[in-house]
Amino acid sequence: MKIIDKNFDNGVINGLAMQLGIILALFVITVVILIVLFKVLRVPNKIAGTMASLIFLVAAYYIFNLVSH
């Protein structure tokens, strides 16, 4: 790919990449915490799957709001 402008600033793209990395890391941490919590509490798999999905969606909502503001 040919670069048209050599003075192009990649700061915006780097900032977006950093935010995406933070969001993905927070999601991974949330999932790991849920897995450990459900194993410790010995929650049945069927209930744990539904609860994990709901908690993950709520966490995703709040993480996106936290990062976007």
C-alpha positions as CSV (number, residue, x, y, z in Angstrom):
1,M,0.0,0.0,0.0
2,K,1.4,3.4,-1.0
3,I,1.5,6.1,1.6
4,I,0.1,9.3,0.2
5,D,1.1,11.7,2.9
6,K,4.3,11.2,4.8
7,N,3.3,13.6,7.5
8,F,0.3,11.5,8.6
9,D,-0.1,11.3,12.3
10,N,-0.9,7.8,13.6
11,G,-1.7,9.1,17.1
12,V,-5.5,8.6,16.7
13,I,-5.1,5.1,15.4
14,N,-2.7,4.2,18.2
15,G,-5.1,5.6,20.7
16,L,-8.0,3.6,19.3
17,A,-5.8,0.4,19.3
18,M,-4.9,1.1,23.0
19,Q,-8.6,1.5,24.0
20,L,-9.5,-1.7,22.1
21,G,-6.8,-3.6,24.0
22,I,-8.0,-2.2,27.3
23,I,-11.6,-3.3,26.5
24,L,-10.6,-6.8,25.5
25,A,-8.3,-7.2,28.5
26,L,-11.2,-6.1,30.8
27,F,-13.5,-8.7,29.1
28,V,-10.9,-11.4,29.6
29,I,-10.5,-10.5,33.2
30,T,-14.3,-10.5,33.7
31,V,-14.6,-14.0,32.1
32,V,-11.8,-15.4,34.2
33,I,-13.3,-14.1,37.4
34,L,-16.7,-15.6,36.5
35,I,-15.2,-19.0,35.8
36,V,-13.3,-19.1,39.1
37,L,-16.4,-17.8,41.0
38,F,-18.7,-20.4,39.5
39,K,-16.3,-23.2,40.1
40,V,-15.8,-22.2,43.8
41,L,-19.6,-21.9,44.3
42,R,-20.2,-25.3,42.4
43,V,-23.0,-23.8,40.3
44,P,-24.5,-26.3,37.8
45,N,-23.3,-25.8,34.2
46,K,-26.7,-24.9,32.8
47,I,-27.4,-22.2,35.4
48,A,-23.8,-21.0,35.3
49,G,-23.9,-20.5,31.5
50,T,-27.0,-18.4,31.7
51,M,-25.7,-16.3,34.6
52,A,-22.3,-15.9,33.0
53,S,-23.9,-14.6,29.8
54,L,-26.0,-12.1,31.7
55,I,-23.2,-10.9,33.9
56,F,-20.9,-10.6,30.9
57,L,-23.4,-8.5,29.0
58,V,-23.9,-6.2,32.0
59,A,-20.1,-5.9,32.5
60,A,-19.6,-5.2,28.8
61,Y,-22.2,-2.4,28.9
62,Y,-20.5,-0.7,31.9
63,I,-17.0,-1.2,30.5
64,F,-18.1,0.4,27.2
65,N,-19.7,3.3,29.0
66,L,-16.6,3.7,31.2
67,V,-14.2,3.8,28.3
68,S,-16.3,5.9,26.0
69,H,-16.8,8.8,28.4
